Each structure stands twice: as structure tokens, then as C-alpha cells.
């Protein structure tokens, strides 16, 4: 659960709260279901009736995510600071409520299962993989990783716009090279915005599955962003 949704959830269950602990925001008991919201954002529903659990999960999603919320194109990357292997960037299109079951890849233990959830919840995604030889070539031409990422964002965004889709674009982290493209840069977006979390899952899975372990020869010559 994104941290900016904690208050809405707590207020909805305030009359049903039970004993809590130092790791949780609250624990609530509703009929035969226990709802626990942890400080990390992890939300756990426990009960024996599968239909009731599904209804409660849907209630929570409807409560914290506006049904009229526009589509989100979320971007996240991995492998930026590594000395070997690919640099991977993903732009993922979806609705936050359909992807609230995944977390930032750095906080996910079972990436394969998380990717299955992303594949079933996302509307689509585009991934850009740059292997070390290409990174070295571009960096030798004074093209930085920031340049590479920003150009991918511009083109991925245009690809979805050409399909006559309307969406808000959110990129994890601080602004890159310019403010000329219409996107929102949000630090920690991979932990706050489900569509960005989902993009991080895809990027991390693809990088982990890559067989390319080549070193980036330009890394120690002149380190750049």
C-alpha cells in the first residue's frame, strides 16, 4: 500500500481496531477477517472464507484508489551503478489499483511470482536493455546513462500516445537532464506508486535473467551518470 494511502485505510477501519505492535500501523478485525497494515506498506488479509477475503480486498482497493484515476505510465530502471551486465529501463502502463499487490523490486523476495502478478495486472510495457558494449560506445560519444534513459522515456511515451491513450507519466527518482518532457519525477516512486513498482519488477527480472556479464570498460575511465 502506498504510504500516502495509509490514513484513508486507517480511518475506514478505526472502529474495528485491535491490539497493534511496533511493526504495524494498525490491525483490525472485521467479521472473521483480520486486516493488518504494516509500516512498510505491506497489507495482509487473513481469513478462512475466500469469497469474503476477495470482497474485502476489493473494498480496500476501491477505498484507496480513485476509480476515475487516469492511467499511469511508470518508469523505473536497474543496473545503473553496476560495473557489469545490462542497464535496463521499463515503461509500464496500467492502473495503480490493479498493481497494488506488488512492491518495489528491492523489497520483493519472489520476483518470478511478482512478475506473474504484474503481467496479469499491467496493460502493457516497453523495456529497453543496453548491454555493456553499447553503453561503452555511447559513453565514449559523451552520451550518459541519463541521456539514454531520458531518450527512452520520450520514445516510449510517444509510442503509447500514438495509440491514442491518455495517461500520466511518472518516473522514479530526481529529474534527469531536462524539464522539457511532460513527466513527473518522484523520488521513491518505486515504493509509492504501484505502476512504478511494477516497472521495477520487470526491469529487475529481465536484468537478473540476462546472461550478459560483460564489464563496462568505460566505467573506471570517466565515471558519469
Secondary structure, 3 states (H helix, E strand, C coil): CCHHHHHHHHHHCHHHECCCCCCEEEEEEECCEEEEEECCCCEEEECCCHHHHHHHHHHHHHHHCCCCCCEEEEEEEECCCCCECCEEEEEEEECHHHCCCCCCHHHCCCHHHHHHHHHHHCCEEEEEEECHHHHHHHHHCCCCHHHHHHHHHHHHHHHHHCCCCCEEEEEECCCCCCCCCCCEEECCHHHHCHHHHHHHHHHHHHHHHCCCCCECCCCCCCCCC
